[in-house]
Amino acid sequence: MLSILMQVLVGLIAGYIASRIMKLKGGVVKYIAIGVVGSILGNLLISLIGFYAIGFFAKIIVSIAGACLLISISRRIL
């Protein structure tokens, strides 16, 4: 239960920061969704090159990078 809450918290923070970096408007639910999916994407990509995010701040940074990548990809597709 705590890990789910932690994932939502990381998703909220990462989604909000990535949305500000990429100049995307939205609400809290959109920030959480972008952050959580971006976190998964970021962790997947970073693990493919052999690194892992250990610690809260490392997870935030990887999640922000993944969320920015997700926003960028979605802009190209849509």
C-alpha positions in Angstrom: 0.0 0.0 0.0 2.8 2.4 0.8 4.6 1.7 -2.5 1.4 2.6 -4.4 1.1 5.9 -2.5 4.8 6.6 -3.1 4.3 5.9 -6.8 1.4 8.3 -6.9 3.3 11.0 -5.0 6.3 10.6 -7.4 3.9 10.7 -10.3 2.3 13.8 -9.1 5.5 15.6 -8.6 7.1 14.4 -11.8 4.0 15.1 -13.9 3.7 18.6 -12.5 7.3 19.5 -13.1 7.4 17.9 -16.6 4.1 19.7 -17.5 5.7 23.0 -16.5 8.9 22.2 -18.4 7.0 21.2 -21.5 4.4 24.0 -21.1 1.4 21.7 -20.8 -1.8 22.6 -19.0 -3.9 20.3 -17.0 -5.3 19.2 -13.7 -4.1 17.0 -10.9 -5.4 13.8 -12.5 -3.5 14.6 -15.7 -0.3 15.3 -13.8 -0.5 12.0 -11.9 -1.3 10.1 -15.1 1.6 11.7 -17.0 3.9 11.2 -14.1 3.1 7.6 -13.4 3.3 6.6 -17.1 6.4 8.7 -17.5 8.0 7.0 -14.5 7.3 3.6 -15.9 8.8 4.7 -19.3 11.8 6.4 -17.7 12.6 3.4 -15.5 12.2 1.0 -18.4 14.5 3.0 -20.6 17.1 3.6 -17.9 17.1 -0.1 -17.0 17.7 -1.0 -20.6 21.1 0.7 -20.5 22.0 -0.9 -17.2 21.2 1.7 -14.6 18.6 1.9 -11.8 17.1 4.8 -9.9 17.8 4.3 -6.2 16.4 6.9 -3.8 13.6 9.3 -3.9 15.4 12.1 -5.8 16.8 9.7 -8.4 13.3 8.4 -9.0 11.9 11.9 -9.4 14.6 12.8 -11.9 14.0 9.6 -14.0 10.3 10.1 -13.8 10.5 13.7 -15.0 12.7 12.7 -17.9 10.2 9.9 -18.8 7.3 12.2 -18.5 8.9 14.9 -20.7 9.7 12.1 -23.2 6.0 11.0 -23.0 4.7 14.5 -23.6 7.1 15.0 -26.5 6.0 11.7 -28.1 2.4 12.5 -27.7 2.8 15.9 -29.3 4.4 14.3 -32.3 1.7 11.7 -32.7 -1.3 14.0 -32.0 
